[in-house]
């Protein structure tokens, strides 16, 4: 339980000060996410577990008040009774930024807020595989960071953009829903566009970005065939495109690409093989010392990998190429990485067994 005493009477959630105090208390406890749902006290995810504040259970009017605080679009705020789900970002001076999802459950609003560190993360500090450095330095092609929701994809891409920003002279356009990390121009110029505020959709923003003289385009997520097609065309025309898919591993990422894209599959394999640079598939696992650790599957576009993508029959499977591509490419399967984490004492065997059956 997290101790917290609400100030005053009535509905304290209408007070911005009270709301910010609650967020500050959660962050001080080491929270990664804050949950506000009717019928339970506010909760914070600390070191992987949900812990609850020592306050009264939340009422429908409480989450409605919070929604009024975190949603900046007045048109959306005026129609809260019709809201089913909504993504936004929320910033508090001196505290940081939050990625927010407001959603409806059992007829009432609920809110989940993901704390975003004020500083853009560095690849070394988040445990990203060394292949991320090499992929961030590519001049063109398609790089994907994949995994289930909440497994750090946005953080890894932000760290890659941060590395480029510090070391390379590029124009980087990001298309996000919502904007999470704020990139301050260093060696690069970073233009950040938010769905709903700066543009209507990933597809329209991606299409427009080709007229904005970009070197690098980060697309928050490839969700449909139109976005996939434009991403491929952008990579084919000499841009470096970074994006995410909600797929758990390399094999299912490839299946998802071919399922999303329209047209002749043999032609698609040729196109993808030509522009593909790499896939980083991520899972966050509980660490022995508390917190989480990143386990990654890595596929890098070698000549053999490109041949397998183009002509899978008669060429080695991608899993075999990952197993044999540790040196010098930094490739690995999830099984290889999780076993290494066990040997290093970072993850215990029970966690590993649940992750890969080890």
N, C-alpha and C positions, 0 to 999 in steps of 0.2 A: 504493500500500500504506500501511496505517496501522500504525505500530510499537506493539506492546503485548506486554509480557512477563508471562505467567501466573505467579502465585505458587505455590510449592510443587509437589508431585507429586500423582499420583492424578487425581481428577476435580475440577478447580478450579471447575467450574460449580455444584457443590453449595454453594459459598461465596457468600453474599449479597454480601459485600464485593468479591469478585472480579467478580461479575456487575455490580455497580454501578460498579466501576472501568472495566469495558468500556464500559458505557453512557456514562460521563463522558468517556472518550476519544473516543467517536464524536461526542458533542455538541461537544466542543472542536474537532473537525475540521470542524464545520459540517454534520453529518449531519441529514437529514430523516427517514430510515428506517434501521432496523437489521435485518439479515436473519441468521437463525440456521438453517442447514440442514445436515443430515448430508451429509458428503462434501466439504465446502468450509469454509474458514476463515470466521469471522464477517465479514459485509460491511456496509458503510454506504453509503447513497446520498448523495453529496456533489456539489452543483451538477449534479444530473441523472445522474451516473454512479455505478455500483457500484464501490467500492474495498474491498480486502480487508485484514484485519488480518494482521500477521506472526506468526501463531500456528498451531498444529496444526489440521488439519481436524477438524471437529465430528463426534462419534460419537452414536449413538442415545441413550446414557445422558446425554449432555450436554444435548440438547434436552429430554429428560424432566426433568432437574434444573431447567432454566429454567422449564418449564411449572409445576413445583411452586412456584416463586417467584412467578410472575405471576398464577396463578389463585387467587383468594381463596376460592372456593366449595369447601369441603372435600368435598362430594359429587362434584363434578366431578373434583377431584384424585384421589379414590380410584378412579376409573374411567378413568384415562388410556389404558389399553389399548383402550378402546372409543371414545375421542374421535376424531371426524372433522374437525370445525372448531368453533372457539369464540372469541367476541369478549369482550374485557374491557378494563379500564383498569388502569394500574399507576402508582403515584406513588412518587417517591423524594425524601425531604426534602432541600432545598437544590439539587435538580436539576430537578424538574418532573414532569410527567405524560406518560404514553405511552398511545396507543391500540394495543391488542394484538390480533393474530389468531393463534391457535394452530391449525394444520391438519396433516393427515396427508398425506404424499407418499411414494410408494414404500415404504409400510409403516412409516415412521418419522415422528415429530413434527417440525414446523418452526415457527418463530416469526418473525413480522414485527412490529416495533414502530415506530409513527409518533410522533415527538417532538411534543408539544403545548406551545407557549410558555406560560410561567406567567401572563402577562398576557393578558387578553381583547384581541384585536386591534381596531384602529380601522380603519374603512372606508377612510380616506385612505391608511393605511400598507400596505394589501394591494392597492391599485389597483382597488378595486371601482368600478363605474360610479356616477355621481352619482344615478342613479335609485334606488339602494338607500336613500339618505337619505329620499327622498320616500316610498318604500314602507314604510319603518320607522315613518313618522309617520301611516300610515293607521289609521283607527279600526276598520275591519272589512274582511272579504273574504279572498281566497285569494291568497297570494304563494308562488311556487315558485322554488327555486334548483336548477338541473338541470345534469347533466354526467356524464361517466364517473367511475368511482371514482378518487380521488386528485387531483381537479381543484379542490379547495378549497371545495366546497359547504358543509361544516360550518363552515369558517372564516368564510365570508361571513355565514352565518346567525348565528354567534356575535357577529360584529361588529355586526350589526343589532340583536340583543338587547342588546348592550353599549351601543349608542347610546340605545335606549329606556330602559335602566336608569339612565343618567346624566341624561336630560333629561325623562322623563315619569313620572307617577305611575300605575303600572299593576301589576296582578297578572299575572305572566308564568309560565306553566307549560310546562316543556320535557320532552319524552319522548324519551330518547336511548338508543342501543345501541352503545357504552356512553356514559356522560357523559364529555365531553372537557374543555372549558373550564369552570372553576368561576366562576360569577357571584356576586360579593359584593353584597348588597342596597345600592343607593344611593337614588335616588328611587323606584325600583320594588321590589316584592317578587318575587323569582325563586325558584320551586319547581322543582327539577330531579329528575326521576324516571328511573331506569335500568331497562331491560328485564332481567328475570331477577332483579333484586335488589329493586326497589320495586314492580314490576308484571309481569304475565305477557306482555303483547303491546302493540304499538302501538294496535291496535283497542280493547282493553279499557281501556287508560290514556286514550285519547282520549275514549272514551265517559264514563269516570269524571270526566275533567277538566271536563266541562260542569256538574258539580255542585260545583266548587271555586271558583266565582266568578272565572273568569279574564277578563282583557281580551285577552290574547294567548296563543295555544297554538302551540308549536313542536313539530312531529312529525318525528322524525329522518328517516323515509322513508315514503312511501305505497307499500306493497308489494302490496296486494290490493284487491278490490272493496269489502270491508267498511270498510277504513280510508278509502278514497276517499269513500264515502257519508257516513261520520260527519264527515269533514273538510268536505264540502260543507254538511252540516246545521249544523255549528258556525259556518261563515262566514255562512250564511243567517240565523242567530239573533243576529248582531251581534258576533261575535268576529273578531279578526284571526288567521288561521291561516297559519303559515309551515311549509313542508315541502320535501322534495327528491324528485326522480325520477332514475333512471339513464337519462336520455335525452340525446342529444348537442346538440340544438338546439330552437328554438321549435316548428317544424313537427312534429317527431316527439314533442315533449311533448304537443301537442294530440292527436295520434293515439293516444298511450299513454293519456291520460285517457279518451278515448272507448272504447278497448279494455278498460280496467279496469272502468269503471262499468257497472252493470247497468241494465236497463230501457229505456224508450223513448228513442232517441237525440235526437229533436227536443226532447223535454222536458229532457234533459240539457243540450243546447246552450243552452236558455233559462236554466236554473239556473246554468250555468257563466258565461254572459254577464253575469248579474246580480251574481255575487259576485267575479268575476275582477278582480284588481288588477295583476298583472304576473308576468313570467317573466324571470329572469336565467339565461342559459345560459353556462356557463364552460368554458374550456380553459386550461391552463397551458402556455405555450410557452417554449422555451429563449430566454433573453435574450442579447444580444450581449456584455454585460459580465459574464456568468455568472449562475447562478441561473435563476429562471423569472419570467415576467410573465403576468398574467391578461389573457386576451382574452375579451370578453363579447359575447353577443348579447342585446339588451334589447327586450322588448315591454311596453308600459305600456297600461293599460286606458283608452283614450279612448272617446268615443262611437262613433267609426268602428270601433274594434277590437271593441267589444262587439257591434256589428251584424254584423260579419263572423263572429264566433264563433257567434252565434245563427242567422244566415242566410248561409252562405258563398256560395251561388249568387247572383250579381247584385251582390255587394259586392267591394271591392278585396281581393286576397289579403293575408295578414298580412305577407309579405315586403315588399310595396310600402308598406304602412303603416309598417313599421319604417324603410324607406329615407327616407320623407318625414316621419318624426316626430322628427328630431334636435332641432329647436327647436319648442317649448320643453320637450318631454317627455323628451329624452335617450335616445330609441330609436336602435338601430343594429343592423345585421346583423354577423355574424362577419367577412364580407369587408370591410365598411367599417372595422371596428375594426383588423383585422390590417393593412390598407393604411396606416392612420394610424400604427400602431406602426412600420412600415417607414419612413415619412416622418420620424418622430421619431428614427430611429436606434436604437430599442429592440430590434427584431427584424430579422434579416437576411433578404434575399430568398429564400434557400434554405429557411429555416424557414417563411416565409410561403407559398412555393410548395407545400411539403408539407402545410400546414394548409388552404389554400383554393384551391390551384392557381394562385396569383397569379404 
